[in-house]
Amino acid sequence: MEIVVSNKASRPLYEQISSQIKAAIMSGELKAGEAIPSVRSLAKSLHISILTVQKAYATLQEDGFIETTAGKGCYVSAQNQDFYLEEQQKKIEEKFAEAIEIARTSGISLNKLTDLLTLMYQEDDGE
């Protein structure tokens, strides 16, 4: 697993780290029960503060992606995928609510909105 961070990015370093680890877990690159780099080793390899990596790992643990065992390290959690998918569905629902409100106030019908969503989904899917 390779993690790349940039001080020039708009997102904080800890968010860059946690989102890349989440992506590696969701893609299957990191499997349930697999160890992730220690806080110290990751901080050293990225040339950043240990506190930054600790914050990223704390976020991942709060979100259910990793589990920490004292003296043994951090491991990918077994139940992370369902949690992640639920989290993503909530985000989609929020965006849909915004789109529906705009459509209603603009007089755009449900059929047109559905057609637009289908078209956009297929375009991005490469169909």
C-alpha positions, 0 to 999 in steps of 0.5 A: 500500500502506497500513501501519498500526501501533499501539503499543497492539497486543500484537505488536511494531511490526516484526511488524505491519509485516512481517505487513501487507507479507506480506499485501499480497504474498499478496493480489497487491496487491504483485507480484513485482519491485515496489519497496516503500517505503525504510526511511527513507521508511516510518519517516518516514511511520509516525513510528517508528524506522528500526531498527524498519523495518529489523528488519521488512525483515530478517524479510521478507528472511529469510522470502524475501518481499523482496530487497534490492539495495544502492543500489537498494532493496527489492523483492518476491521472485519465489518468495515465494508458494510459501514462504509457502504452505509456511509456512502449511501447517506452522502448520496441521499443528501445530494439527491435531496438537494437535486430534488429540491432544485428540480421541484423549484425549477419545475423539472419533472421526476421523469426528466430527473430520472432520465438525467440521472440515468444518462449521467450514471451511464456516461461516467460508467463508460457505457 
